[in-house]
Amino acid sequence: MSEPVNSTEVKSPSYDLSKFQLKRILTNNSVRKSISLLGTFPDLGTDDAIVVFEKNAYRESDVATASSEESPKKPSYFTADLKVDTEFINNIYGSFQVVPTRNLCSVKSTVIYPATEKHIEKYSVSQKYLIRETPDLYQRITLPYLTSSQFSLEWVYNILEHKQETERIVYEDKDPKTGFILLPDLKWDGRNVETLYLLGIVHKRDIKSLRDLNGSHLDLLRNVRQASKDAISKLYGINPNQLRMYFHYQPSFYHLHVHINPVRNDAPGIWCEKSHMLDTVINNLELMPDYYQRATLPFVLYEGNKLLDLYEQELPIRALTKASDDKELPDTDSLGVAPPEGFSDEEPEDRQCKRIKLGSPETKEAESAVQACA
């Protein structure tokens, strides 16, 4: 049963970004035009803080041009206020450095304070490893770890209980079993529909991730899918067939939530080893109600993650066996079985001749063998 809703609002902290003291840069992503910084706010204490700066995406109104009768109603690059420095002009090509008006120079910033080691790990550049999590490994390694060290869910419950971010809620179904709240993700500026990014956070509090889903949750998942499509179509005018709806595994926080963005938006976290389409999840549960209690689920861990160290105790995650430069690859595997031949229409004799030629032999005996194959 869902907990009673308490509408008492929680006072939000305030941050003076001008007082941020940098310790080090965690990531500098030139593709996404974002940078993540680790530091402190001395006026607030000694706890670590993470500040993320990200260039805003362009909007169509940003490039509006004035007609002969009137000026653009909104700030635009193509106005007399645009400062232009010419780098070079060569035939049909020109390169310029331009500084638009202040209204078009804003940068989106996200602050995490106090930042835990898990937050620092999440925003840092590091090696990545693919884990193939069986149901047994989930029960023995992953579940105990996430139970003891997951991010606090207080901010999620503040949203569900209307204590925080009530003005950001774009849709809500209050049903305790199939209901959810739809609101902008921190990655979205809330203005540019081209980069729309919403989260659907379910009201039920006993579903941590995909692993907990079963056939009894189908009504919830179907409602999230259809109600989100209807709300987004009405509010933002986006065709439901242009929406990408998916779960992350592993998720960044362990309370079931759905990521929603347009398929034309190259959003972070959509790669195949991270995301699971909502449609596919529903279909899997329709075919097999306990699918996610049986499936092997791949996910990525970063170097420095304690969960990676726990997996390393059982599996050779980081280890890489290298063949010596002066030794040939073995003809049999560790069980003494010869490796299977790749598919080919060639006869065994033809394949053996190709092996001899590709080996670039230098001895006279080998040269004779090559001539015999010719």
TAVENBEL-V198181 format. One record per backbone hydrogen bond with DSSP energy under -1.0 kcal/mol. NH is the residue of the N-H (numbers start at 0). CO is the residue of the C=O. Records with the same first field share a line. If there is no record, write none. Layout:
# TAVENBEL-V198181
NH=CO ; CO
This chain:
# TAVENBEL-V198181
9=162
18=15
19=16
20=39
22=37
23=37
25=35
26=35
28=33
33=28
34=52
35=26
36=50
37=23
38=48
39=20
43=40
44=40
48=38
49=111
50=36
51=109
52=34
53=107
54=32
61=58
62=59
63=60
76=61
78=76
81=78
82=98
84=96
86=94
87=94
89=92
92=89
94=87
96=84
98=82
103=100
104=101
107=53
109=51
111=49
114=47
119=115
120=116
121=117
122=118
124=25
128=300
130=298
132=296
137=133
138=134
139=135
140=136
141=136
142=137
144=140
145=141
146=142
147=143
148=144
149=145
156=152
157=153
158=154
159=155
160=156
161=158
162=157
163=157
167=164
169=181
170=181
172=179
178=174
180=200
181=170
182=198
184=196
187=184
194=191
195=192
197=259
198=182
199=257
200=180
201=255
202=178
211=208
212=209
216=213
217=214
220=216
221=217
222=218
223=219
224=220
225=221
226=222
227=223
228=224
229=225
230=226
231=227
232=228
233=229
234=230
235=231
236=232
241=238
242=239
243=260
245=258
246=275
248=273
254=252
255=206
257=199
258=245
259=197
260=243
262=241
264=261
266=264
273=270
274=270
275=246
277=244
280=276
281=277
282=278
283=279
284=280
285=281
286=282
287=283
290=287
292=289
293=290
294=290
296=132
298=130
300=128
302=126
304=301
308=304
309=305
310=306
311=307
313=310
314=310
316=314
326=323
332=336
335=332
350=346
351=347
352=348
353=349
354=350
355=351
356=352
357=353
358=354
359=356
366=362
367=363
368=364
369=365
370=366
371=367
372=368
